[in-house]
C-alpha cells in the first residue's frame, strides 16, 4: 500500500462525553443545545457512574456507548442519528460547591434592605435564596450580582424575572404566577415567612460532584429544558442547580400536621426536587423552574 493510500484511507476518530441526560441526537436545534450544555471532558465524565460517549469518525457520528457503573453497552443509534456532524462546541467544566466563610456566593440569608421582591399577588411569598456574584470570573458574563428569589412553595411551571434593575426585579409572567396554587395551603399564606440560614461558598472547577449546588453542567431529574428569554427569544444560559438542605434560620409557620414541619425548616424544592436557574444577559432575564422525581 502506497503512502497516498494510507493517507486517504486513515480515519480520524474523536470521542465526546455527555453528562446529565439524554435526547435524540439528530442534529436539530434541540440536539445542538443539549451538546452545548451537557458536553464535558473525559476525566469529568468518568467520575460519574452514568455518562454517554459518542464516537465520531471523520467528524460524523458512528457509534455511541452508555456507561452505567462498571457496565458499558453500545447505544443503538437511530437512522436520524447516524452521520450527524461533530458539534463545534467547547467542553463544559463542572463547577462544584465549596463552603467558604469568605466565599463570593451565598445561599440563603436575610433579604438585603436595598433589594425588593417583584410585585406579585401570589398565595405564598417569594423566598430569598442567596446570590451569585459576577465578580467570580466564571460568572462575569452575568453583568451584575444576581439575587436568587423564588416562591418555592408555589405550584408553577417556570418563573421569568426581569433583572434590568438588579435591586428591583420584575415578574414577567405575573398573571400566570399570581393564579398558581400551592399544595401547602393549610399552613402557608401571603404573610408566611421562612428565612434560611446564610451560607457563603465558592464554585470551583472540580471533577467530583457536590449535592448542595453546582454549576457548569445541569443534571436533569426529568428531561432537558433550555428556556428562552421572552424578551428577545434567545436561549438562556445555565447558571446554577440547587439541591437545598439548608435549615431555616427563622420562620413563623406552625404546621397543623407535624409531618410537614421539615418542609418549612429545611430548604427543599417540592420535597425531592432541584431548583434550576438560567439567565440571558442581553435581555437580563432569569428563569427558575423545579424538577423532581
Secondary structure as GFF3:
##gff-version 3
##sequence-region A 1 293
A	DSSP	alpha_helix	3	9	.	.	.	ID=ss1
A	DSSP	beta_strand	13	18	.	.	.	ID=ss2
A	DSSP	alpha_helix	29	38	.	.	.	ID=ss3
A	DSSP	beta_strand	39	40	.	.	.	ID=ss4
A	DSSP	alpha_helix	42	45	.	.	.	ID=ss5
A	DSSP	beta_strand	50	57	.	.	.	ID=ss6
A	DSSP	beta_strand	60	68	.	.	.	ID=ss7
A	DSSP	beta_strand	71	74	.	.	.	ID=ss8
A	DSSP	beta_strand	95	99	.	.	.	ID=ss9
A	DSSP	beta_strand	105	107	.	.	.	ID=ss10
A	DSSP	beta_strand	127	132	.	.	.	ID=ss11
A	DSSP	three_ten_helix	137	142	.	.	.	ID=ss12
A	DSSP	beta_strand	146	150	.	.	.	ID=ss13
A	DSSP	beta_strand	159	162	.	.	.	ID=ss14
A	DSSP	beta_strand	170	171	.	.	.	ID=ss15
A	DSSP	alpha_helix	174	178	.	.	.	ID=ss16
A	DSSP	beta_strand	194	196	.	.	.	ID=ss17
A	DSSP	beta_strand	199	205	.	.	.	ID=ss18
A	DSSP	beta_strand	213	215	.	.	.	ID=ss19
A	DSSP	beta_strand	237	242	.	.	.	ID=ss20
A	DSSP	beta_strand	248	251	.	.	.	ID=ss21
A	DSSP	three_ten_helix	258	260	.	.	.	ID=ss22
A	DSSP	alpha_helix	261	265	.	.	.	ID=ss23
A	DSSP	beta_strand	274	280	.	.	.	ID=ss24
A	DSSP	beta_strand	285	291	.	.	.	ID=ss25
###
